[in-house]
Amino acid sequence: RIRAGYAPHNMAVIRHMALNLLSRESSAKVGKKAKRLKAGWDNTYLTKVLAGAG
């Protein structure tokens, strides 16, 4: 469960890292929300975001 123990803090750190990666990705000139949706739809874009290339 995300509500028990250290899980809330751990998930917050993971979410923060994910948003930082999306912010640093510069190939798509759109907002964070659109980048998040695109990463959910497009595995190639997700790989690019996670690799930090862009």
PyMOL Python script that loads the backbone (N, CA, C, O; Angstrom):
from pymol import cmd

cmd.read_pdbstr("""\
ATOM      1  N   ARG A   1       0.838  -1.189   0.000  1.00  0.00           N
ATOM      2  CA  ARG A   1       0.000   0.000   0.000  1.00  0.00           C
ATOM      3  C   ARG A   1       0.877   1.245   0.000  1.00  0.00           C
ATOM      4  O   ARG A   1       1.919   1.291   0.654  1.00  0.00           O
ATOM      5  N   ILE A   2       0.447   2.225  -0.725  1.00  0.00           N
ATOM      6  CA  ILE A   2       1.209   3.468  -0.809  1.00  0.00           C
ATOM      7  C   ILE A   2       1.004   4.323   0.439  1.00  0.00           C
ATOM      8  O   ILE A   2       1.769   5.259   0.673  1.00  0.00           O
ATOM      9  N   ARG A   3      -0.004   4.020   1.236  1.00  0.00           N
ATOM     10  CA  ARG A   3      -0.290   4.841   2.415  1.00  0.00           C
ATOM     11  C   ARG A   3       0.451   4.376   3.659  1.00  0.00           C
ATOM     12  O   ARG A   3       0.379   5.044   4.691  1.00  0.00           O
ATOM     13  N   ALA A   4       1.153   3.266   3.598  1.00  0.00           N
ATOM     14  CA  ALA A   4       1.767   2.699   4.801  1.00  0.00           C
ATOM     15  C   ALA A   4       3.286   2.861   4.780  1.00  0.00           C
ATOM     16  O   ALA A   4       3.911   2.783   3.722  1.00  0.00           O
ATOM     17  N   GLY A   5       3.866   3.083   5.938  1.00  0.00           N
ATOM     18  CA  GLY A   5       5.319   3.124   6.086  1.00  0.00           C
ATOM     19  C   GLY A   5       5.974   4.242   5.286  1.00  0.00           C
ATOM     20  O   GLY A   5       5.516   5.385   5.285  1.00  0.00           O
ATOM     21  N   TYR A   6       7.060   3.878   4.605  1.00  0.00           N
ATOM     22  CA  TYR A   6       7.814   4.850   3.812  1.00  0.00           C
ATOM     23  C   TYR A   6       7.296   4.970   2.386  1.00  0.00           C
ATOM     24  O   TYR A   6       7.826   5.756   1.600  1.00  0.00           O
ATOM     25  N   ALA A   7       6.284   4.214   2.048  1.00  0.00           N
ATOM     26  CA  ALA A   7       5.774   4.194   0.677  1.00  0.00           C
ATOM     27  C   ALA A   7       5.346   5.570   0.161  1.00  0.00           C
ATOM     28  O   ALA A   7       5.648   5.887  -0.989  1.00  0.00           O
ATOM     29  N   PRO A   8       4.653   6.408   0.954  1.00  0.00           N
ATOM     30  CA  PRO A   8       4.267   7.722   0.418  1.00  0.00           C
ATOM     31  C   PRO A   8       5.473   8.571   0.022  1.00  0.00           C
ATOM     32  O   PRO A   8       5.467   9.228  -1.019  1.00  0.00           O
ATOM     33  N   HIS A   9       6.495   8.549   0.853  1.00  0.00           N
ATOM     34  CA  HIS A   9       7.696   9.326   0.553  1.00  0.00           C
ATOM     35  C   HIS A   9       8.407   8.761  -0.673  1.00  0.00           C
ATOM     36  O   HIS A   9       8.846   9.517  -1.539  1.00  0.00           O
ATOM     37  N   ASN A  10       8.521   7.440  -0.749  1.00  0.00           N
ATOM     38  CA  ASN A  10       9.177   6.811  -1.897  1.00  0.00           C
ATOM     39  C   ASN A  10       8.454   7.140  -3.197  1.00  0.00           C
ATOM     40  O   ASN A  10       9.099   7.436  -4.203  1.00  0.00           O
ATOM     41  N   MET A  11       7.131   7.093  -3.189  1.00  0.00           N
ATOM     42  CA  MET A  11       6.367   7.406  -4.398  1.00  0.00           C
ATOM     43  C   MET A  11       6.492   8.880  -4.766  1.00  0.00           C
ATOM     44  O   MET A  11       6.524   9.222  -5.948  1.00  0.00           O
ATOM     45  N   ALA A  12       6.562   9.754  -3.765  1.00  0.00           N
ATOM     46  CA  ALA A  12       6.742  11.180  -4.040  1.00  0.00           C
ATOM     47  C   ALA A  12       8.086  11.425  -4.716  1.00  0.00           C
ATOM     48  O   ALA A  12       8.181  12.237  -5.635  1.00  0.00           O
ATOM     49  N   VAL A  13       9.116  10.728  -4.267  1.00  0.00           N
ATOM     50  CA  VAL A  13      10.440  10.866  -4.876  1.00  0.00           C
ATOM     51  C   VAL A  13      10.411  10.374  -6.320  1.00  0.00           C
ATOM     52  O   VAL A  13      10.972  11.018  -7.207  1.00  0.00           O
ATOM     53  N   ILE A  14       9.765   9.248  -6.558  1.00  0.00           N
ATOM     54  CA  ILE A  14       9.677   8.710  -7.925  1.00  0.00           C
ATOM     55  C   ILE A  14       8.898   9.656  -8.828  1.00  0.00           C
ATOM     56  O   ILE A  14       9.297   9.890  -9.969  1.00  0.00           O
ATOM     57  N   ARG A  15       7.783  10.208  -8.326  1.00  0.00           N
ATOM     58  CA  ARG A  15       7.003  11.165  -9.124  1.00  0.00           C
ATOM     59  C   ARG A  15       7.823  12.413  -9.436  1.00  0.00           C
ATOM     60  O   ARG A  15       7.772  12.933 -10.551  1.00  0.00           O
ATOM     61  N   HIS A  16       8.574  12.887  -8.458  1.00  0.00           N
ATOM     62  CA  HIS A  16       9.405  14.073  -8.655  1.00  0.00           C
ATOM     63  C   HIS A  16      10.469  13.800  -9.717  1.00  0.00           C
ATOM     64  O   HIS A  16      10.713  14.639 -10.585  1.00  0.00           O
ATOM     65  N   MET A  17      11.092  12.644  -9.650  1.00  0.00           N
ATOM     66  CA  MET A  17      12.097  12.280 -10.649  1.00  0.00           C
ATOM     67  C   MET A  17      11.478  12.209 -12.043  1.00  0.00           C
ATOM     68  O   MET A  17      12.075  12.678 -13.013  1.00  0.00           O
ATOM     69  N   ALA A  18      10.293  11.630 -12.146  1.00  0.00           N
ATOM     70  CA  ALA A  18       9.624  11.514 -13.444  1.00  0.00           C
ATOM     71  C   ALA A  18       9.303  12.891 -14.018  1.00  0.00           C
ATOM     72  O   ALA A  18       9.502  13.129 -15.210  1.00  0.00           O
ATOM     73  N   LEU A  19       8.811  13.793 -13.182  1.00  0.00           N
ATOM     74  CA  LEU A  19       8.500  15.144 -13.665  1.00  0.00           C
ATOM     75  C   LEU A  19       9.761  15.899 -14.059  1.00  0.00           C
ATOM     76  O   LEU A  19       9.742  16.673 -15.016  1.00  0.00           O
ATOM     77  N   ASN A  20      10.862  15.685 -13.332  1.00  0.00           N
ATOM     78  CA  ASN A  20      12.123  16.321 -13.708  1.00  0.00           C
ATOM     79  C   ASN A  20      12.606  15.818 -15.061  1.00  0.00           C
ATOM     80  O   ASN A  20      13.085  16.604 -15.878  1.00  0.00           O
ATOM     81  N   LEU A  21      12.485  14.516 -15.307  1.00  0.00           N
ATOM     82  CA  LEU A  21      12.876  13.966 -16.609  1.00  0.00           C
ATOM     83  C   LEU A  21      12.022  14.556 -17.724  1.00  0.00           C
ATOM     84  O   LEU A  21      12.537  14.887 -18.791  1.00  0.00           O
ATOM     85  N   LEU A  22      10.728  14.687 -17.484  1.00  0.00           N
ATOM     86  CA  LEU A  22       9.847  15.280 -18.495  1.00  0.00           C
ATOM     87  C   LEU A  22      10.189  16.744 -18.731  1.00  0.00           C
ATOM     88  O   LEU A  22      10.119  17.218 -19.865  1.00  0.00           O
ATOM     89  N   SER A  23      10.555  17.459 -17.687  1.00  0.00           N
ATOM     90  CA  SER A  23      10.905  18.873 -17.829  1.00  0.00           C
ATOM     91  C   SER A  23      12.178  19.044 -18.654  1.00  0.00           C
ATOM     92  O   SER A  23      12.292  19.990 -19.434  1.00  0.00           O
ATOM     93  N   ARG A  24      13.123  18.142 -18.486  1.00  0.00           N
ATOM     94  CA  ARG A  24      14.400  18.239 -19.191  1.00  0.00           C
ATOM     95  C   ARG A  24      14.297  17.818 -20.645  1.00  0.00           C
ATOM     96  O   ARG A  24      15.136  18.211 -21.456  1.00  0.00           O
ATOM     97  N   GLU A  25      13.297  17.031 -20.995  1.00  0.00           N
ATOM     98  CA  GLU A  25      13.124  16.549 -22.364  1.00  0.00           C
ATOM     99  C   GLU A  25      12.690  17.715 -23.242  1.00  0.00           C
ATOM    100  O   GLU A  25      11.697  18.382 -22.953  1.00  0.00           O
ATOM    101  N   SER A  26      13.445  17.961 -24.325  1.00  0.00           N
ATOM    102  CA  SER A  26      13.199  19.186 -25.089  1.00  0.00           C
ATOM    103  C   SER A  26      12.776  18.948 -26.538  1.00  0.00           C
ATOM    104  O   SER A  26      12.636  19.919 -27.281  1.00  0.00           O
ATOM    105  N   SER A  27      12.570  17.721 -26.968  1.00  0.00           N
ATOM    106  CA  SER A  27      12.210  17.508 -28.372  1.00  0.00           C
ATOM    107  C   SER A  27      10.761  17.906 -28.652  1.00  0.00           C
ATOM    108  O   SER A  27      10.446  18.338 -29.761  1.00  0.00           O
ATOM    109  N   ALA A  28       9.886  17.768 -27.672  1.00  0.00           N
ATOM    110  CA  ALA A  28       8.485  18.156 -27.848  1.00  0.00           C
ATOM    111  C   ALA A  28       8.257  19.488 -27.138  1.00  0.00           C
ATOM    112  O   ALA A  28       8.461  19.593 -25.929  1.00  0.00           O
ATOM    113  N   LYS A  29       7.843  20.480 -27.871  1.00  0.00           N
ATOM    114  CA  LYS A  29       7.632  21.818 -27.304  1.00  0.00           C
ATOM    115  C   LYS A  29       6.199  21.959 -26.794  1.00  0.00           C
ATOM    116  O   LYS A  29       5.422  22.773 -27.295  1.00  0.00           O
ATOM    117  N   VAL A  30       5.871  21.158 -25.800  1.00  0.00           N
ATOM    118  CA  VAL A  30       4.543  21.186 -25.191  1.00  0.00           C
ATOM    119  C   VAL A  30       4.718  21.163 -23.680  1.00  0.00           C
ATOM    120  O   VAL A  30       5.845  21.099 -23.189  1.00  0.00           O
ATOM    121  N   GLY A  31       3.631  21.215 -22.947  1.00  0.00           N
ATOM    122  CA  GLY A  31       3.680  21.221 -21.491  1.00  0.00           C
ATOM    123  C   GLY A  31       3.956  19.848 -20.899  1.00  0.00           C
ATOM    124  O   GLY A  31       4.003  18.841 -21.605  1.00  0.00           O
ATOM    125  N   LYS A  32       4.138  19.835 -19.579  1.00  0.00           N
ATOM    126  CA  LYS A  32       4.423  18.583 -18.871  1.00  0.00           C
ATOM    127  C   LYS A  32       3.279  17.590 -19.007  1.00  0.00           C
ATOM    128  O   LYS A  32       3.504  16.388 -19.151  1.00  0.00           O
ATOM    129  N   LYS A  33       2.055  18.094 -18.960  1.00  0.00           N
ATOM    130  CA  LYS A  33       0.897  17.200 -19.062  1.00  0.00           C
ATOM    131  C   LYS A  33       0.889  16.493 -20.411  1.00  0.00           C
ATOM    132  O   LYS A  33       0.667  15.284 -20.473  1.00  0.00           O
ATOM    133  N   ALA A  34       1.126  17.225 -21.479  1.00  0.00           N
ATOM    134  CA  ALA A  34       1.136  16.627 -22.814  1.00  0.00           C
ATOM    135  C   ALA A  34       2.300  15.652 -22.967  1.00  0.00           C
ATOM    136  O   ALA A  34       2.153  14.606 -23.599  1.00  0.00           O
ATOM    137  N   LYS A  35       3.451  15.988 -22.394  1.00  0.00           N
ATOM    138  CA  LYS A  35       4.598  15.079 -22.449  1.00  0.00           C
ATOM    139  C   LYS A  35       4.300  13.794 -21.691  1.00  0.00           C
ATOM    140  O   LYS A  35       4.668  12.707 -22.135  1.00  0.00           O
ATOM    141  N   ARG A  36       3.635  13.917 -20.549  1.00  0.00           N
ATOM    142  CA  ARG A  36       3.280  12.742 -19.751  1.00  0.00           C
ATOM    143  C   ARG A  36       2.330  11.835 -20.534  1.00  0.00           C
ATOM    144  O   ARG A  36       2.498  10.616 -20.551  1.00  0.00           O
ATOM    145  N   LEU A  37       1.336  12.437 -21.180  1.00  0.00           N
ATOM    146  CA  LEU A  37       0.398  11.655 -21.990  1.00  0.00           C
ATOM    147  C   LEU A  37       1.106  10.996 -23.170  1.00  0.00           C
ATOM    148  O   LEU A  37       0.863   9.828 -23.473  1.00  0.00           O
ATOM    149  N   LYS A  38       1.981  11.749 -23.833  1.00  0.00           N
ATOM    150  CA  LYS A  38       2.707  11.209 -24.979  1.00  0.00           C
ATOM    151  C   LYS A  38       3.594  10.040 -24.554  1.00  0.00           C
ATOM    152  O   LYS A  38       3.695   9.048 -25.275  1.00  0.00           O
ATOM    153  N   ALA A  39       4.237  10.149 -23.393  1.00  0.00           N
ATOM    154  CA  ALA A  39       5.080   9.059 -22.886  1.00  0.00           C
ATOM    155  C   ALA A  39       4.243   7.825 -22.576  1.00  0.00           C
ATOM    156  O   ALA A  39       4.724   6.700 -22.713  1.00  0.00           O
ATOM    157  N   GLY A  40       2.999   8.024 -22.159  1.00  0.00           N
ATOM    158  CA  GLY A  40       2.113   6.898 -21.901  1.00  0.00           C
ATOM    159  C   GLY A  40       1.641   6.213 -23.170  1.00  0.00           C
ATOM    160  O   GLY A  40       1.348   5.017 -23.164  1.00  0.00           O
ATOM    161  N   TRP A  41       1.567   6.964 -24.257  1.00  0.00           N
ATOM    162  CA  TRP A  41       1.085   6.414 -25.522  1.00  0.00           C
ATOM    163  C   TRP A  41       2.201   5.841 -26.387  1.00  0.00           C
ATOM    164  O   TRP A  41       2.010   4.838 -27.073  1.00  0.00           O
ATOM    165  N   ASP A  42       3.365   6.480 -26.352  1.00  0.00           N
ATOM    166  CA  ASP A  42       4.436   6.185 -27.304  1.00  0.00           C
ATOM    167  C   ASP A  42       5.649   5.621 -26.569  1.00  0.00           C
ATOM    168  O   ASP A  42       6.341   6.350 -25.858  1.00  0.00           O
ATOM    169  N   ASN A  43       5.906   4.329 -26.739  1.00  0.00           N
ATOM    170  CA  ASN A  43       7.024   3.692 -26.042  1.00  0.00           C
ATOM    171  C   ASN A  43       8.377   4.243 -26.482  1.00  0.00           C
ATOM    172  O   ASN A  43       9.309   4.293 -25.681  1.00  0.00           O
ATOM    173  N   THR A  44       8.497   4.657 -27.741  1.00  0.00           N
ATOM    174  CA  THR A  44       9.747   5.244 -28.219  1.00  0.00           C
ATOM    175  C   THR A  44      10.020   6.559 -27.502  1.00  0.00           C
ATOM    176  O   THR A  44      11.149   6.819 -27.087  1.00  0.00           O
ATOM    177  N   TYR A  45       9.002   7.381 -27.356  1.00  0.00           N
ATOM    178  CA  TYR A  45       9.148   8.649 -26.644  1.00  0.00           C
ATOM    179  C   TYR A  45       9.460   8.403 -25.167  1.00  0.00           C
ATOM    180  O   TYR A  45      10.292   9.101 -24.587  1.00  0.00           O
ATOM    181  N   LEU A  46       8.803   7.419 -24.557  1.00  0.00           N
ATOM    182  CA  LEU A  46       9.066   7.074 -23.159  1.00  0.00           C
ATOM    183  C   LEU A  46      10.524   6.675 -22.975  1.00  0.00           C
ATOM    184  O   LEU A  46      11.169   7.093 -22.013  1.00  0.00           O
ATOM    185  N   THR A  47      11.043   5.871 -23.894  1.00  0.00           N
ATOM    186  CA  THR A  47      12.445   5.463 -23.829  1.00  0.00           C
ATOM    187  C   THR A  47      13.363   6.666 -23.949  1.00  0.00           C
ATOM    188  O   THR A  47      14.370   6.754 -23.247  1.00  0.00           O
ATOM    189  N   LYS A  48      13.020   7.599 -24.840  1.00  0.00           N
ATOM    190  CA  LYS A  48      13.822   8.807 -25.017  1.00  0.00           C
ATOM    191  C   LYS A  48      13.833   9.640 -23.733  1.00  0.00           C
ATOM    192  O   LYS A  48      14.878  10.155 -23.337  1.00  0.00           O
ATOM    193  N   VAL A  49      12.686   9.773 -23.091  1.00  0.00           N
ATOM    194  CA  VAL A  49      12.591  10.541 -21.847  1.00  0.00           C
ATOM    195  C   VAL A  49      13.416   9.873 -20.751  1.00  0.00           C
ATOM    196  O   VAL A  49      14.165  10.544 -20.040  1.00  0.00           O
ATOM    197  N   LEU A  50      13.283   8.559 -20.610  1.00  0.00           N
ATOM    198  CA  LEU A  50      14.002   7.844 -19.557  1.00  0.00           C
ATOM    199  C   LEU A  50      15.507   7.828 -19.794  1.00  0.00           C
ATOM    200  O   LEU A  50      16.285   7.827 -18.841  1.00  0.00           O
ATOM    201  N   ALA A  51      15.922   7.815 -21.061  1.00  0.00           N
ATOM    202  CA  ALA A  51      17.347   7.818 -21.384  1.00  0.00           C
ATOM    203  C   ALA A  51      17.945   9.205 -21.210  1.00  0.00           C
ATOM    204  O   ALA A  51      19.164   9.348 -21.119  1.00  0.00           O
ATOM    205  N   GLY A  52      17.100  10.226 -21.162  1.00  0.00           N
ATOM    206  CA  GLY A  52      17.594  11.588 -21.000  1.00  0.00           C
ATOM    207  C   GLY A  52      18.064  12.213 -22.293  1.00  0.00           C
ATOM    208  O   GLY A  52      18.666  13.287 -22.270  1.00  0.00           O
ATOM    209  N   ALA A  53      17.807  11.574 -23.420  1.00  0.00           N
ATOM    210  CA  ALA A  53      18.188  12.128 -24.716  1.00  0.00           C
ATOM    211  C   ALA A  53      17.072  13.028 -25.211  1.00  0.00           C
ATOM    212  O   ALA A  53      15.896  12.677 -25.125  1.00  0.00           O
ATOM    213  N   GLY A  54      17.444  14.186 -25.727  1.00  0.00           N
ATOM    214  CA  GLY A  54      16.394  15.030 -26.254  1.00  0.00           C
ATOM    215  C   GLY A  54      16.881  16.387 -26.406  1.00  0.00           C
ATOM    216  O   GLY A  54      16.137  17.265 -26.843  1.00  0.00           O
TER     217      GLY A  54
END
""", "prot")
cmd.dss("prot")
cmd.show_as("cartoon", "prot")
cmd.util.cbc("prot")
cmd.orient("prot")
